[in-house]
Every structure is written in structure tokens, then in C-alpha cells.
Amino acid sequence: MTAMDTVIDPGRLFRGMTPRVTPKCCGSLAMDASVLVAGESGRVEAPSIVYLIEAEETILVDTGFGDPATMADRHPEFPCHRGDDQGLRALLDEEGYAPGDVDGVVFSHLDWDHCYNLDQFDDGTTFYVRREELAYAIAPYPMHADRYEAKSLGRTPPWLTLDLTPIEGETELCDGVVAFPTPGHTVGHGSVAVETDGETTVVAADAVPTFDNVSADGDAPARRGLAMSDVDWWESAVKILDRGDRILPGHEWDVVDAEPVGLATD
């Protein structure tokens, strides 16, 4: 499997089949290239991607960053950009849904750029997060406090007041949709496997942030991204590559119908 083999119809996978996985660009954020791929230099702008899974239940993986002006105040090293058509409500509307139609939201992890815009959902939506991730995010070590917007910094992370549903190990969310642990990028990072017609698509999120993290022959990951544990990251990436016939990274332009717009104005 090569990086190019992992993409089918960017912006829309499994057209005409069920379950179906649709990547949507919820804006973009600029960062040092080494955050995504170790050893890279310079600045890049990466998409903030949410994944809509249409199966027996309607499931959203991640919810993107918050208002760009607020993010500029809290995370000035990561300038955020969002077009009018890239808000979460607008993205769901493009696919024929309202936020209230979403049965479940799965947080791959609780970094700030993956878990905002939660006030748009109603009481009918279940919010899933890995138990290990939640336990650590509530009281992270100081070196990770900013990425979790920890209370130790005088902040209130957007998920703190939610009634979260902790999950452990392999968890079937509905028929053909399984959340599974992929730690490394964070202590409790998780990915989602979706089965259709005998094949498996893995929403890898930041366990495999871009196709550049994957080696050309597909036998093993090439270069990690930002990771709390290099060993856990490597083992998780290998697990994803072994499990998935198609891999959907967390910050890869090739899987969304959008282009970076922000670096020219920063």
C-alpha cells in the first residue's frame, strides 16, 4: 500500500455504499512543519479535518478548533483560519445534516484543535473519549497544559462541562464502526475503523497526521509527528497500517476538497 493508494475520491469516500466516511475541512492552522513530520523545516498550513461517518448511527470524529480570534489569543503560534463555509454547522448542512442529527461524537484526543464547537449539539448526542485521554487531560503535566487548555493555566477546556462517555479498548459504536486505542501522539489517542464490503477504512486522526508520515512501501511508518511517546506512536502507526485498507490522516490536504489560504496573510 502506498500513500496514494489510501485515497479514493477526496472529500467523499464510499459513494453509494454503506457505511460511508466523508472528510470535511473545518478550517486550517499554520505551524512548524516538524509538528506534523519530524525533521521537516519551515512553516506549513494544515487542514483541520472532521470525519462524518454514516452508518447505523451518524457519527462525527472530532469537531475542530474554536473561533479563530479566540484561538489567536490562546495559541498565537498556531494561527487559525476558517472560511464562512467551513463552520461545523455549514459542513454538516452540505451533507444534509444538522448538529442535532449527530448520534455520537468521537474525540480522537483532546488537543485544543480537535474538540471545540460543542455548543451546537443537543442532548441527543453522545460524546465519546478514551478513558486514558480524559484522565490525563484533566490534569496534564505542565509541558502539555497548553495543548489541553488545562485548568492549571486558568482556562476551561471546551469539553469540561460535557457529560462525556469514557471508552476503553476496542469499542463498537454501531455495526461496522469500532473505536480502538492508538496512543502515542497523546496518552489516550484513539482512531476509528469503519467496515464496508470486506474492506476497512481507518480514521487515523493524529496517529498518522499526514501521508508523509507513512513509508512508501506501507510496511511501517516512516517519520512520526509530534508525540508524547515515540514508542507508542510507532506501535500505533504500525497497527493502523496493518488494519486499514485505506487510511485517513488527521491533517492531510489530499483527503479534502479545500486548499490552504492563511500563510500568505500571516
BALOBA-1460 file (C-alpha; in Angstrom, 3 decimals):
// residues 266
<rec num="1" residu="m" x="0.000" y="0.000" z="0.000"/>
<rec num="2" residu="t" x="1.369" y="3.409" z="-0.936"/>
<rec num="3" residu="a" x="0.278" y="6.824" z="0.278"/>
<rec num="4" residu="m" x="-1.586" y="7.410" z="-2.988"/>
<rec num="5" residu="d" x="-3.415" y="4.094" z="-2.641"/>
<rec num="6" residu="t" x="-5.052" y="5.319" z="0.553"/>
<rec num="7" residu="v" x="-7.271" y="7.926" z="-1.119"/>
<rec num="8" residu="i" x="-10.477" y="7.347" z="-3.035"/>
<rec num="9" residu="d" x="-12.458" y="10.342" z="-4.256"/>
<rec num="10" residu="p" x="-11.055" y="13.024" z="-1.892"/>
<rec num="11" residu="g" x="-13.814" y="14.631" z="0.156"/>
<rec num="12" residu="r" x="-16.145" y="11.683" z="-0.318"/>
<rec num="13" residu="l" x="-15.414" y="8.018" z="0.345"/>
<rec num="14" residu="f" x="-17.659" y="5.021" z="-0.236"/>
<rec num="15" residu="r" x="-20.067" y="6.868" z="-2.516"/>
<rec num="16" residu="g" x="-23.206" y="4.801" z="-2.941"/>
<rec num="17" residu="m" x="-22.223" y="2.317" z="-0.236"/>
<rec num="18" residu="t" x="-22.867" y="1.984" z="3.467"/>
<rec num="19" residu="p" x="-21.238" y="2.742" z="5.835"/>
<rec num="20" residu="r" x="-19.750" y="5.885" z="4.326"/>
<rec num="21" residu="v" x="-16.947" y="8.151" z="5.557"/>
<rec num="22" residu="t" x="-16.750" y="11.783" z="4.455"/>
<rec num="23" residu="p" x="-13.772" y="14.017" z="5.351"/>
<rec num="24" residu="k" x="-14.658" y="17.705" z="5.789"/>
<rec num="25" residu="c" x="-12.267" y="20.657" z="6.132"/>
<rec num="26" residu="c" x="-13.192" y="22.679" z="9.218"/>
<rec num="27" residu="g" x="-10.589" y="25.392" z="8.591"/>
<rec num="28" residu="s" x="-6.804" y="25.301" z="8.773"/>
<rec num="29" residu="l" x="-3.974" y="26.238" z="11.088"/>
<rec num="30" residu="a" x="-0.347" y="27.210" z="10.491"/>
<rec num="31" residu="m" x="2.506" y="25.534" z="12.342"/>
<rec num="32" residu="d" x="6.119" y="24.465" z="12.139"/>
<rec num="33" residu="a" x="6.379" y="21.572" z="9.688"/>
<rec num="34" residu="s" x="8.118" y="19.409" z="12.302"/>
<rec num="35" residu="v" x="4.883" y="19.245" z="14.309"/>
<rec num="36" residu="l" x="3.442" y="17.041" z="11.565"/>
<rec num="37" residu="v" x="6.572" y="15.262" z="10.322"/>
<rec num="38" residu="a" x="9.688" y="15.041" z="12.478"/>
<rec num="39" residu="g" x="12.744" y="16.560" z="10.832"/>
<rec num="40" residu="e" x="10.862" y="18.819" z="8.418"/>
<rec num="41" residu="s" x="11.618" y="22.558" z="8.483"/>
<rec num="42" residu="g" x="9.701" y="25.725" z="7.650"/>
<rec num="43" residu="r" x="6.082" y="26.692" z="8.159"/>
<rec num="44" residu="v" x="3.074" y="24.846" z="6.757"/>
<rec num="45" residu="e" x="-0.669" y="25.265" z="6.942"/>
<rec num="46" residu="a" x="-2.583" y="22.108" z="7.768"/>
<rec num="47" residu="p" x="-6.293" y="21.387" z="7.424"/>
<rec num="48" residu="s" x="-8.443" y="20.822" z="10.475"/>
<rec num="49" residu="i" x="-10.428" y="17.751" z="9.426"/>
<rec num="50" residu="v" x="-13.599" y="16.287" z="10.887"/>
<rec num="51" residu="y" x="-14.909" y="12.966" z="9.620"/>
<rec num="52" residu="l" x="-18.601" y="12.224" z="9.122"/>
<rec num="53" residu="i" x="-19.441" y="8.515" z="9.380"/>
<rec num="54" residu="e" x="-22.842" y="7.493" z="8.071"/>
<rec num="55" residu="a" x="-23.759" y="4.022" z="9.298"/>
<rec num="56" residu="e" x="-26.496" y="2.658" z="11.560"/>
<rec num="57" residu="e" x="-25.742" y="5.805" z="13.540"/>
<rec num="58" residu="t" x="-24.453" y="9.171" z="12.377"/>
<rec num="59" residu="i" x="-21.048" y="9.698" z="13.965"/>
<rec num="60" residu="l" x="-18.610" y="12.610" z="13.802"/>
<rec num="61" residu="v" x="-14.922" y="12.153" z="14.582"/>
<rec num="62" residu="d" x="-13.562" y="15.391" z="16.114"/>
<rec num="63" residu="t" x="-15.100" y="18.868" z="15.966"/>
<rec num="64" residu="g" x="-12.249" y="21.228" z="15.040"/>
<rec num="65" residu="f" x="-10.802" y="24.334" z="16.691"/>
<rec num="66" residu="g" x="-12.777" y="27.249" z="18.102"/>
<rec num="67" residu="d" x="-13.344" y="30.811" z="16.958"/>
<rec num="68" residu="p" x="-10.114" y="31.888" z="15.179"/>
<rec num="69" residu="a" x="-9.910" y="35.135" z="17.153"/>
<rec num="70" residu="t" x="-10.084" y="33.246" z="20.443"/>
<rec num="71" residu="m" x="-7.529" y="30.729" z="19.195"/>
<rec num="72" residu="a" x="-5.199" y="33.604" z="18.217"/>
<rec num="73" residu="d" x="-5.273" y="34.788" z="21.814"/>
<rec num="74" residu="r" x="-4.745" y="31.352" z="23.348"/>
<rec num="75" residu="h" x="-2.447" y="29.767" z="20.740"/>
<rec num="76" residu="p" x="-0.694" y="32.548" z="18.794"/>
<rec num="77" residu="e" x="1.937" y="30.137" z="17.469"/>
<rec num="78" residu="f" x="-0.806" y="28.314" z="15.539"/>
<rec num="79" residu="p" x="-2.723" y="30.973" z="13.513"/>
<rec num="80" residu="c" x="-6.147" y="29.573" z="12.619"/>
<rec num="81" residu="h" x="-8.254" y="30.333" z="9.549"/>
<rec num="82" residu="r" x="-11.837" y="29.374" z="8.758"/>
<rec num="83" residu="g" x="-13.942" y="30.339" z="5.768"/>
<rec num="84" residu="d" x="-17.656" y="31.053" z="6.082"/>
<rec num="85" residu="d" x="-18.408" y="27.689" z="4.501"/>
<rec num="86" residu="q" x="-16.089" y="25.788" z="6.869"/>
<rec num="87" residu="g" x="-18.009" y="26.142" z="10.105"/>
<rec num="88" residu="l" x="-19.187" y="22.866" z="11.595"/>
<rec num="89" residu="r" x="-22.859" y="23.636" z="11.016"/>
<rec num="90" residu="a" x="-22.218" y="24.574" z="7.379"/>
<rec num="91" residu="l" x="-20.203" y="21.408" z="6.777"/>
<rec num="92" residu="l" x="-22.941" y="19.203" z="8.186"/>
<rec num="93" residu="d" x="-25.555" y="21.094" z="6.196"/>
<rec num="94" residu="e" x="-23.655" y="20.278" z="2.989"/>
<rec num="95" residu="e" x="-24.207" y="16.598" z="3.780"/>
<rec num="96" residu="g" x="-27.867" y="17.027" z="4.720"/>
<rec num="97" residu="y" x="-27.484" y="17.037" z="8.500"/>
<rec num="98" residu="a" x="-27.926" y="19.390" z="11.410"/>
<rec num="99" residu="p" x="-25.776" y="19.047" z="14.542"/>
<rec num="100" residu="g" x="-28.796" y="17.598" z="16.324"/>
<rec num="101" residu="d" x="-28.834" y="14.712" z="13.838"/>
<rec num="102" residu="v" x="-25.419" y="13.506" z="15.029"/>
<rec num="103" residu="d" x="-25.837" y="10.481" z="17.306"/>
<rec num="104" residu="g" x="-22.256" y="10.402" z="18.521"/>
<rec num="105" residu="v" x="-19.084" y="12.499" z="18.537"/>
<rec num="106" residu="v" x="-15.817" y="10.621" z="18.963"/>
<rec num="107" residu="f" x="-12.855" y="12.677" z="20.131"/>
<rec num="108" residu="s" x="-9.669" y="11.153" z="18.748"/>
<rec num="109" residu="h" x="-7.957" y="13.105" z="21.540"/>
<rec num="110" residu="l" x="-8.458" y="16.334" z="23.465"/>
<rec num="111" residu="d" x="-5.867" y="18.663" z="21.941"/>
<rec num="112" residu="w" x="-7.493" y="22.080" z="21.573"/>
<rec num="113" residu="d" x="-7.748" y="21.944" z="17.767"/>
<rec num="114" residu="h" x="-9.926" y="18.814" z="17.837"/>
<rec num="115" residu="c" x="-12.635" y="19.490" z="20.413"/>
<rec num="116" residu="y" x="-14.352" y="22.885" z="20.070"/>
<rec num="117" residu="n" x="-17.802" y="23.898" z="18.670"/>
<rec num="118" residu="l" x="-19.615" y="21.675" z="21.140"/>
<rec num="119" residu="d" x="-22.431" y="24.082" z="21.958"/>
<rec num="120" residu="q" x="-24.002" y="23.267" z="18.585"/>
<rec num="121" residu="f" x="-25.050" y="19.768" z="19.664"/>
<rec num="122" residu="d" x="-28.066" y="18.857" z="21.751"/>
<rec num="123" residu="d" x="-28.773" y="16.330" z="24.497"/>
<rec num="124" residu="g" x="-29.298" y="13.554" z="21.963"/>
<rec num="125" residu="t" x="-25.594" y="13.431" z="21.041"/>
<rec num="126" residu="t" x="-23.240" y="11.116" z="22.951"/>
<rec num="127" residu="f" x="-19.641" y="12.293" z="23.325"/>
<rec num="128" residu="y" x="-17.007" y="9.551" z="23.432"/>
<rec num="129" residu="v" x="-13.398" y="9.869" z="24.555"/>
<rec num="130" residu="r" x="-10.844" y="7.301" z="25.630"/>
<rec num="131" residu="r" x="-10.717" y="6.946" z="29.395"/>
<rec num="132" residu="e" x="-6.916" y="7.316" z="29.453"/>
<rec num="133" residu="e" x="-7.104" y="10.547" z="27.445"/>
<rec num="134" residu="l" x="-9.735" y="12.074" z="29.686"/>
<rec num="135" residu="a" x="-7.854" y="11.175" z="32.865"/>
<rec num="136" residu="y" x="-4.673" y="12.796" z="31.587"/>
<rec num="137" residu="a" x="-6.310" y="15.851" z="30.004"/>
<rec num="138" residu="i" x="-7.986" y="16.797" z="33.278"/>
<rec num="139" residu="a" x="-4.600" y="17.188" z="34.980"/>
<rec num="140" residu="p" x="-1.740" y="17.042" z="32.440"/>
<rec num="141" residu="y" x="1.905" y="17.633" z="33.197"/>
<rec num="142" residu="p" x="2.864" y="21.318" z="32.806"/>
<rec num="143" residu="m" x="4.636" y="20.689" z="29.489"/>
<rec num="144" residu="h" x="1.287" y="19.601" z="27.980"/>
<rec num="145" residu="a" x="-1.017" y="22.041" z="29.780"/>
<rec num="146" residu="d" x="-1.318" y="24.491" z="26.876"/>
<rec num="147" residu="r" x="-2.390" y="21.910" z="24.295"/>
<rec num="148" residu="y" x="-5.162" y="20.749" z="26.659"/>
<rec num="149" residu="e" x="-6.068" y="24.296" z="27.762"/>
<rec num="150" residu="a" x="-5.730" y="22.973" z="31.286"/>
<rec num="151" residu="k" x="-7.358" y="24.451" z="34.370"/>
<rec num="152" residu="s" x="-3.860" y="24.920" z="35.786"/>
<rec num="153" residu="l" x="-3.478" y="27.746" z="33.243"/>
<rec num="154" residu="g" x="-6.726" y="29.360" z="34.361"/>
<rec num="155" residu="r" x="-8.600" y="28.078" z="31.306"/>
<rec num="156" residu="t" x="-11.686" y="25.952" z="30.888"/>
<rec num="157" residu="p" x="-11.355" y="23.375" z="28.098"/>
<rec num="158" residu="p" x="-14.487" y="23.232" z="25.937"/>
<rec num="159" residu="w" x="-15.280" y="19.618" z="26.843"/>
<rec num="160" residu="l" x="-15.014" y="20.033" z="30.616"/>
<rec num="161" residu="t" x="-18.726" y="20.638" z="31.269"/>
<rec num="162" residu="l" x="-19.922" y="17.858" z="28.949"/>
<rec num="163" residu="d" x="-21.253" y="14.517" z="30.115"/>
<rec num="164" residu="l" x="-18.527" y="12.522" z="28.397"/>
<rec num="165" residu="t" x="-18.733" y="8.763" z="27.848"/>
<rec num="166" residu="p" x="-15.342" y="7.149" z="28.521"/>
<rec num="167" residu="i" x="-14.411" y="4.157" z="26.354"/>
<rec num="168" residu="e" x="-11.680" y="1.570" z="26.717"/>
<rec num="169" residu="g" x="-10.056" y="-0.952" z="24.407"/>
<rec num="170" residu="e" x="-11.962" y="-1.896" z="21.254"/>
<rec num="171" residu="t" x="-15.433" y="-0.354" z="21.419"/>
<rec num="172" residu="e" x="-18.146" y="-0.962" z="18.824"/>
<rec num="173" residu="l" x="-20.063" y="2.295" z="18.387"/>
<rec num="174" residu="c" x="-22.525" y="0.693" z="15.989"/>
<rec num="175" residu="d" x="-22.450" y="-2.138" z="13.469"/>
<rec num="176" residu="g" x="-19.264" y="-1.825" z="11.411"/>
<rec num="177" residu="v" x="-17.810" y="1.134" z="13.334"/>
<rec num="178" residu="v" x="-15.197" y="0.411" z="16.008"/>
<rec num="179" residu="a" x="-13.157" y="2.839" z="18.100"/>
<rec num="180" residu="f" x="-9.752" y="1.486" z="19.112"/>
<rec num="181" residu="p" x="-6.714" y="2.785" z="21.031"/>
<rec num="182" residu="t" x="-3.793" y="4.352" z="19.151"/>
<rec num="183" residu="p" x="-1.725" y="6.126" z="21.844"/>
<rec num="184" residu="g" x="1.483" y="7.978" z="21.188"/>
<rec num="185" residu="h" x="0.519" y="11.389" z="19.848"/>
<rec num="186" residu="t" x="-1.209" y="11.749" z="23.201"/>
<rec num="187" residu="v" x="-1.562" y="9.388" z="26.161"/>
<rec num="188" residu="g" x="-5.049" y="8.253" z="25.153"/>
<rec num="189" residu="h" x="-5.302" y="8.954" z="21.429"/>
<rec num="190" residu="g" x="-7.816" y="6.789" z="19.567"/>
<rec num="191" residu="s" x="-8.778" y="6.019" z="15.975"/>
<rec num="192" residu="v" x="-11.925" y="4.628" z="14.336"/>
<rec num="193" residu="a" x="-12.211" y="1.665" z="11.959"/>
<rec num="194" residu="v" x="-15.153" y="1.523" z="9.541"/>
<rec num="195" residu="e" x="-16.029" y="-1.733" z="7.741"/>
<rec num="196" residu="t" x="-17.639" y="-1.778" z="4.312"/>
<rec num="197" residu="d" x="-17.792" y="-4.531" z="1.698"/>
<rec num="198" residu="g" x="-14.985" y="-6.500" z="3.286"/>
<rec num="199" residu="e" x="-12.609" y="-3.530" z="3.495"/>
<rec num="200" residu="t" x="-11.556" y="-1.339" z="6.382"/>
<rec num="201" residu="t" x="-11.097" y="2.418" z="6.397"/>
<rec num="202" residu="v" x="-9.270" y="3.763" z="9.440"/>
<rec num="203" residu="v" x="-9.845" y="7.345" z="10.542"/>
<rec num="204" residu="a" x="-6.346" y="7.643" z="11.972"/>
<rec num="205" residu="a" x="-6.535" y="11.285" z="13.098"/>
<rec num="206" residu="d" x="-3.196" y="12.389" z="14.586"/>
<rec num="207" residu="a" x="-1.862" y="8.864" z="14.987"/>
<rec num="208" residu="v" x="-0.922" y="9.327" z="11.302"/>
<rec num="209" residu="p" x="-1.261" y="13.086" z="10.718"/>
<rec num="210" residu="t" x="-0.224" y="13.128" z="7.025"/>
<rec num="211" residu="f" x="0.675" y="10.717" z="4.252"/>
<rec num="212" residu="d" x="4.283" y="11.908" z="4.617"/>
<rec num="213" residu="n" x="4.386" y="10.016" z="7.917"/>
<rec num="214" residu="v" x="3.908" y="6.747" z="6.041"/>
<rec num="215" residu="s" x="6.717" y="4.922" z="4.262"/>
<rec num="216" residu="a" x="6.454" y="4.318" z="0.532"/>
<rec num="217" residu="d" x="6.113" y="0.538" z="0.833"/>
<rec num="218" residu="g" x="3.496" y="0.759" z="3.559"/>
<rec num="219" residu="d" x="5.182" y="-1.850" z="5.749"/>
<rec num="220" residu="a" x="5.999" y="0.555" z="8.554"/>
<rec num="221" residu="p" x="5.638" y="4.210" z="9.462"/>
<rec num="222" residu="a" x="8.443" y="6.419" z="8.230"/>
<rec num="223" residu="r" x="8.566" y="9.506" z="10.442"/>
<rec num="224" residu="r" x="6.467" y="10.354" z="13.436"/>
<rec num="225" residu="g" x="4.726" y="13.605" z="14.061"/>
<rec num="226" residu="l" x="4.548" y="15.334" z="17.441"/>
<rec num="227" residu="a" x="4.312" y="12.548" z="20.014"/>
<rec num="228" residu="m" x="4.208" y="12.230" z="23.781"/>
<rec num="229" residu="s" x="5.645" y="8.717" z="23.387"/>
<rec num="230" residu="d" x="7.725" y="7.770" z="20.350"/>
<rec num="231" residu="v" x="7.409" y="4.047" z="21.071"/>
<rec num="232" residu="d" x="3.623" y="4.148" z="21.478"/>
<rec num="233" residu="w" x="3.337" y="6.271" z="18.342"/>
<rec num="234" residu="w" x="5.312" y="3.760" z="16.301"/>
<rec num="235" residu="e" x="3.285" y="0.790" z="17.549"/>
<rec num="236" residu="s" x="0.007" y="2.595" z="16.881"/>
<rec num="237" residu="a" x="1.018" y="3.612" z="13.366"/>
<rec num="238" residu="v" x="2.010" y="0.034" z="12.557"/>
<rec num="239" residu="k" x="-1.334" y="-1.171" z="13.931"/>
<rec num="240" residu="i" x="-3.225" y="1.311" z="11.740"/>
<rec num="241" residu="l" x="-1.314" y="0.373" z="8.598"/>
<rec num="242" residu="d" x="-1.901" y="-3.305" z="9.290"/>
<rec num="243" residu="r" x="-5.607" y="-2.839" z="9.991"/>
<rec num="244" residu="g" x="-6.617" y="-0.335" z="7.336"/>
<rec num="245" residu="d" x="-7.101" y="-0.892" z="3.631"/>
<rec num="246" residu="r" x="-7.479" y="2.894" z="3.424"/>
<rec num="247" residu="i" x="-6.022" y="5.383" z="5.891"/>
<rec num="248" residu="l" x="-7.467" y="8.831" z="6.594"/>
<rec num="249" residu="p" x="-4.912" y="11.116" z="8.314"/>
<rec num="250" residu="g" x="-5.770" y="13.960" z="10.643"/>
<rec num="251" residu="h" x="-4.129" y="16.853" z="8.759"/>
<rec num="252" residu="e" x="-3.801" y="15.842" z="5.103"/>
<rec num="253" residu="w" x="-4.919" y="18.144" z="2.263"/>
<rec num="254" residu="d" x="-5.277" y="15.277" z="-0.198"/>
<rec num="255" residu="v" x="-8.404" y="13.938" z="1.502"/>
<rec num="256" residu="v" x="-10.419" y="17.181" z="1.492"/>
<rec num="257" residu="d" x="-11.783" y="19.440" z="-1.222"/>
<rec num="258" residu="a" x="-10.042" y="22.588" z="0.043"/>
<rec num="259" residu="e" x="-6.761" y="24.492" z="-0.165"/>
<rec num="260" residu="p" x="-4.630" y="26.384" z="2.392"/>
<rec num="261" residu="v" x="-5.368" y="30.090" z="2.489"/>
<rec num="262" residu="g" x="-3.728" y="31.529" z="5.563"/>
<rec num="263" residu="l" x="0.049" y="31.600" z="5.222"/>
<rec num="264" residu="a" x="0.006" y="34.405" z="2.659"/>
<rec num="265" residu="t" x="-1.730" y="36.685" z="5.178"/>
<rec num="266" residu="d" x="0.179" y="35.755" z="8.341"/>
